[in-house]
Amino acid sequence: MSHCTKRTGLTSALVAGALASLALLAVPGHAAIIPATTIGEGRLKPIGSAVHFTDKIVTRVYTDRYYIEEPDRSAGIAVILLREYVPGQVVEVQGTLALEGGELVVDPATDTPAPDTPLTPLAPLGMNQRDSVRPLSEGLLVQVWGKVVASKPFGGAFRIEDGSGLLDSASNPGLRIYTGGVVGSPLVDTYVRVTGVRGSVTGNAGDVPVVRINSEQDVEILKEPIM
């Protein structure tokens, strides 16, 4: 058999294989294979795009969503809750990008914990408030600090200011800490260190960056106010 005949046969086999794969994807019940990307790459895609993330670390779990990060903490994103996870679990997620209350999230078609993988909790990234509100910080587990400048003990939020001069879209000073009503808010003039995920909520003046907490341990009192 000539080299030309061999090459022609090989090409025909490759074409036949490709056509068979396309035919398989057209069969009901067989979803298209989405190439895996980093979270940072996925976040750059348009809303409605399909995404696929593998070997990502769960950082926080809330009542309606959980957050995943790259192992090197370079990027994170929220995933709408399908099943219960714990921080440190390694997961694979496939789904569609969506906006939920002003925040980029994955609406998952599937999410699967990695089998036989030890928990590997990630430490938070310490950030000043100006860095924490940058778009690339959304979805990351962060640690921020400052003086409480506004507090609603039963309103589900308080604000802290670290001297950065940060103003939100409604010209409110400082960074909003969103408690979700699960954690009480400290008094005004208390100095605190807060650990949570940098998310976003939609307010009257547009989307507002927030840090989401879900435990009293997320708020460390550094200095009580002078009464």
N, C-alpha and C positions, 0 to 999 in steps of 0.2 A: 504493500500500500504506500502511495506517495505521501510526502509531507503535506502537500496541498490537500489531499483527501482527508488526512488526519485532522488538519486544521479546520476543514469544513465540517467534519463530524463533531469536533469539539464545540465549534460555534453553534451548531444546530442544537446540541445538547444544552448549552447555556441558555439559548433563547427559549427552548422548550421548558426549562426549569423556571425561568422568569415568568413565562406565561402561566405556568401551573400555579406559581405563587400568587399572581394577580387574580387568577380564577378563584383561589382559595379565599382571598380577602373579600371577594364579591359574594361569597356564600354567607347567608344569614347565620349569625352566631360566631363568626370569626372576625374579630376586631383587627384593624390595621395595627401593625407594629410601630410604635412611636419610639424613635431613637432617644436614648437617655441623654440628658444634658445636666450641667450644673444648675443650681438654683439661680445663680446670677444670670446665666444665659436665658433661663426660662422666664425670668422677670422682664426681660426685654421684649418678649413676644406680645403681639396685640391681644386684647381681651377676646376671649372665645377660642384662643389657640389651645391645641392639645399639648400637654407636657408630660414628661416621664422622668422621675427622679429616683435614683437608687442609692442605697447605703447612706441615707441621711439620718441625722440624730434628732430625736424628739427632745425639745427643750422645755416646753410647758404645755399643760393640758387644761382647757377651760370648758365651760358647760356646752359651748356650741362649736368649738374649734380647738385644734392643737397646732403647735408650731414646730417646724423642722429647720435644721441648719446644716450647712456643710460641716464636715468634721474640722475644717480649719477656721470655722466661724466667719467666713468671708461673706456669706449671704444667708438669709432665712426667708421663710414665707409661711403664711397661715394655710391650714388645710381644714375644710369643713369636716366636722366630726362624724365618722362612720362607726368607729369602734373605740373602745377605751385603750389608752396607752399610758405609759409612765415615762417620766423624763429619763433619758439615757438609752431608750430603746432605739434600735436601728430599723429603719423602715424603707419600703419601696412604695412609691405613690405614682399612679397614673390618673390623669383627669384633665379638666379644662380650666383655664384661667377665667376668673370672674372678679367683679367688684362687689364687696359686701360691706356696706356702711362706710364707703370711702377707702376701703383697704383692699389691696390685691390679695386674692385667696385662690386656692385650688379647690374646685368642686370635684371631688374624686370619683372616678368610676370604680377604681380598686385601690386599696391600700393594704399592704401585707407586711407583718413584722418579719425581720430576718430570722431564720431558725438558728437555734443554738449559738446565739451571739450574746456575749456578756453586756450588761448595762455600761454605757460610757457617757455619763453626764458631762455636759459642757459647762465651763465657767462663764459667767457673764462678762461682757466687754465694758470696761469703765469708759464713760463718755461725758464730756461737758454737754450742756443742753443744746448748743448750736450744732454740734456734731450729731447729736441724737435725733434731730429732726430732719437731717438730710435724707433724700429719698432712698439711698442705698442702705440706710440704717433700718428701714421698715422690715419687720419680721425677725430682727435679731434680739437675743437675750442680752439686756444691757443693765448697767448699774449707773445710776445718776444720784445726785446729792444736791442739797440746798436748804434754804429756809422756806417754811410753809408761809405763803402769802395769801392764800384763800383756802377755806375749808368748809365743806358741807358734811358734818358728821354723819348724817343719814341720807345724803344726796348722792353717794356713790363716787365721789371724786374730791380731790384737793389739788392745789397747785404749789409748785416749789420754784424758787428762783436761786440761781447759783452765781449771779453777778454778770452773766453773759448779756443781759439786756434783751433777752428773747421776748418777742411778742407774737401771739398767734394771729390767725386771720381775722379775729374779732378784736384785736389790739389788747387782749388780756396778757398780763406779764407772766413770764415763767412757763413751765411745762406742766401739762395736766397729767395727773396720776389717776387712772381709772380703776376704781376698786370693784365695780360691778355690784356694789352693795354687800359684798361678802366680807370685806375688811373695813373696820372703822377708820375714820380720817383723824389725823393728829391735829392738835390745836394750832392756830396761827402763831407764828414766831418760833415754832419748834424747828430745830435743825435735824434733818433726817438723811439717811442713805437708803435708796430704794432700788430693789432688783425686780425686774419684770421684762416683758416683751414690748418692744416699740411697735405699736400699732397705729391705727387711725380711726377716727369716728367722723361722721358728718354732722356739722353744726349749722346754725343759721347763716354764718358767714363763710361757709365752705368746709372743706376737710380740715380736721384738726389733729395733729400728731399727739399721741398719748402713750403713756407707759401702762400696760395692763398688769395688775397684780392679782393674786388669788389666795394669799395667805398672810397672816399677821407677821410671819417670819420675813416677809418681803420688805418690811419697813423697819429699819433700825433707827432708834432714837439716838441722836448724837448729843443733843443739848435740849433740855426742857425750857420752855419759855419762863421768864421771870414774872411771877404773879404779883 
